Amino acid sequence: MSEPADLVVVGAGPAGMAAAATALAGGLRVALLDSGTALGGQYWRHPPEHARAAVPTDDLHHGLDRYRALCGALAAHRTAGRLDLRLGHHAWSAVREGDGFAVHAVDRREAPPETAVVLRAARLLVATGAYDRQLPFPGWDLPGVLTAGGMQALLKGSGVAAGSRVALGGTGPFLLPVAAGLAARGVEVVAVCEAAHPRAWLRHPGPLLRNPDKWAEGAGYAATLVRHRVPVRPRTAIVAAEGDERVTSVRIASLAPDGSPRPGTERRVQVDAVGVGWGFAPQLDLLVPLGASLTDSADGNAVVAVDRGQRTTVPGLYAAGETCGVGGAALAVNEGRLAAASVLADARATPVPANRRLTALRSAVDRQRAFARAMALAHPVPPAWSSWLTDETVVCRCEEVTAGAIRTARADGAPDHRQIKQLTRAGMGWCQGRMCGPAVHCLTARRRAYEPAERLVATPVTLGALADLDEDPQVSAAPPVPATSAVTADSSETDKECP
Amino acid sequence: MSEIVVDGEPLPYAEGQTVAAALVAAGRVAWRTTRVGHRPRGVFCGIGVCFDCLVTVDGARGQRACLVPARPGMTVTTLEDDDE
């Protein structure tokens, strides 16, 4: 596409795909970028187009009809020269530039060499999704222990099962498709340990009754798990992983309602891989430095605040999907459409969808958001989860900071994860607190929502790629870049306190 | 099946797989050690967030194996102290 875009969409998962398709249908020129090698994000994660025959994964998916329809729409607009699709592009910063935005990315299609790219448009839509929220436990850093999402990514994207005898643990409905997918590939799933109890859903009858499709999907997973004799154990947790050079067993315990292990219930189960996940943490890296206001979500995360049309508090900046609160792919698709409808309205372009359809879309988003809230309340992080930790348990995987060190810092008066970081280095390593941040937050100021550190560089970028940047004087508006040629995810902390 | 070269040894992979997936498919769960405790590490998050799966690819250090698509003849070096 030679002409500049009217809209840049970051993230080609369900929300970003739907948003791009709607904006294109309204006549806008769109640039859509994603770090993945295929459209679909994590939910519709696929092998790259040329490898679909070698790595068949269609049977692991839900809603493929919708995916294919969106792919088809995007392909048509691409052929017509109206969509600038950038797969394998990692956005590392988005900045205000004049009346619009500049999104800085690195093209890693031929990685490791990478080249710098800047995409500019009057409007920016961020649909960067979320990643697994983790809680540490003894042995969670042993090889063979993965995030539940990591197991799913290996399976859906590369057709690889992470083990042959697997235990899954954590909380939330996401554990079920992971278990079902592994079982369908011949993996022996020895236990799905769900910390919550299904009874918790009964406190939210309204959202349950109004979202029958969710229950149909859940029933499908349940049938698969029954067929493969996969035991789903409510109010149970993996409280430790054991092994020497890799995980060889887990310890599983029944939980009291507060999440503390019931004495005498612990048992050891042999495994060769473990998948864990405690819900998801929204990926807010591009939104926070732009100044978008955040708000608290029922799952304990801070999420980007949006109005009824998915507009953030920054003019021209829109958000859709998990950045607005974790709620699943169907909600993300509808939010993407809503966001694009707002973009079209704000740009005074052809309205898509028409007004009546827009009302229905808003009502669907409300209904699905209510379900997401019920899900968050029914699958909380157990209050007493930290009782599983020993002082020696690693909490920050990158800097190898232990629970004991964090407890000491807290006893010394550190009130939140920012101060803990300064005192212990937890969150200062490679991942910049993405893995340990929510846990450190829970270990300190858990009554407030977890607000991630402000990271001015959302993904590592090499000086070599930056040297490729053109000499356009506007580019100097980019944030400072860490002075190292090696990979870095450095950021500056703000002094902003939790709300 | 194509091949990448891992620590001098050929490793087959299916077209479309990442370097991490090829390693896991070959039964490897750890290919790096940490800086402080020299703990073994392999793939953890699988989507580029955690940096546990670092390898050197065609001489470039600090590459996340879970994000790099395997390509024929690509050289991968593990067990270097990539955590520095």
Boltz contact constraints between the chains, C-beta under 6 A:
constraints:
  - contact:
      token1: [A, 37]
      token2: [B, 69]
      max_distance: 6.0
  - contact:
      token1: [A, 47]
      token2: [B, 16]
      max_distance: 6.0
  - contact:
      token1: [A, 48]
      token2: [B, 16]
      max_distance: 6.0
  - contact:
      token1: [A, 51]
      token2: [B, 15]
      max_distance: 6.0
  - contact:
      token1: [A, 51]
      token2: [B, 16]
      max_distance: 6.0
  - contact:
      token1: [A, 54]
      token2: [B, 14]
      max_distance: 6.0
  - contact:
      token1: [A, 54]
      token2: [B, 15]
      max_distance: 6.0
  - contact:
      token1: [A, 54]
      token2: [B, 16]
      max_distance: 6.0
  - contact:
      token1: [A, 55]
      token2: [B, 14]
      max_distance: 6.0
  - contact:
      token1: [A, 55]
      token2: [B, 16]
      max_distance: 6.0
  - contact:
      token1: [A, 111]
      token2: [B, 68]
      max_distance: 6.0
  - contact:
      token1: [A, 112]
      token2: [B, 57]
      max_distance: 6.0
  - contact:
      token1: [A, 112]
      token2: [B, 58]
      max_distance: 6.0
  - contact:
      token1: [A, 112]
      token2: [B, 60]
      max_distance: 6.0
  - contact:
      token1: [A, 112]
      token2: [B, 63]
      max_distance: 6.0
  - contact:
      token1: [A, 131]
      token2: [B, 49]
      max_distance: 6.0
  - contact:
      token1: [A, 143]
      token2: [B, 29]
      max_distance: 6.0
  - contact:
      token1: [A, 143]
      token2: [B, 30]
      max_distance: 6.0
  - contact:
      token1: [A, 143]
      token2: [B, 40]
      max_distance: 6.0
  - contact:
      token1: [A, 143]
      token2: [B, 42]
      max_distance: 6.0
  - contact:
      token1: [A, 144]
      token2: [B, 29]
      max_distance: 6.0
  - contact:
      token1: [A, 146]
      token2: [B, 44]
      max_distance: 6.0
  - contact:
      token1: [A, 147]
      token2: [B, 45]
      max_distance: 6.0
  - contact:
      token1: [A, 150]
      token2: [B, 45]
      max_distance: 6.0
  - contact:
      token1: [A, 150]
      token2: [B, 46]
      max_distance: 6.0
  - contact:
      token1: [A, 153]
      token2: [B, 46]
      max_distance: 6.0
  - contact:
      token1: [A, 153]
      token2: [B, 47]
      max_distance: 6.0
  - contact:
      token1: [A, 154]
      token2: [B, 21]
      max_distance: 6.0
  - contact:
      token1: [A, 154]
      token2: [B, 46]
      max_distance: 6.0
  - contact:
      token1: [A, 158]
      token2: [B, 17]
      max_distance: 6.0
  - contact:
      token1: [A, 158]
      token2: [B, 18]
      max_distance: 6.0
  - contact:
      token1: [A, 158]
      token2: [B, 21]
      max_distance: 6.0
  - contact:
      token1: [A, 160]
      token2: [B, 21]
      max_distance: 6.0
  - contact:
      token1: [A, 160]
      token2: [B, 24]
      max_distance: 6.0
  - contact:
      token1: [A, 160]
      token2: [B, 25]
      max_distance: 6.0
  - contact:
      token1: [A, 162]
      token2: [B, 24]
      max_distance: 6.0
  - contact:
      token1: [A, 245]
      token2: [B, 40]
      max_distance: 6.0
  - contact:
      token1: [A, 246]
      token2: [B, 29]
      max_distance: 6.0
  - contact:
      token1: [A, 400]
      token2: [B, 34]
      max_distance: 6.0
  - contact:
      token1: [A, 400]
      token2: [B, 36]
      max_distance: 6.0
  - contact:
      token1: [A, 400]
      token2: [B, 37]
      max_distance: 6.0
  - contact:
      token1: [A, 430]
      token2: [B, 51]
      max_distance: 6.0
  - contact:
      token1: [A, 431]
      token2: [B, 50]
      max_distance: 6.0
  - contact:
      token1: [A, 431]
      token2: [B, 51]
      max_distance: 6.0
  - contact:
      token1: [A, 434]
      token2: [B, 49]
      max_distance: 6.0
  - contact:
      token1: [A, 435]
      token2: [B, 50]
      max_distance: 6.0
  - contact:
      token1: [A, 486]
      token2: [B, 62]
      max_distance: 6.0
  - contact:
      token1: [A, 487]
      token2: [B, 62]
      max_distance: 6.0
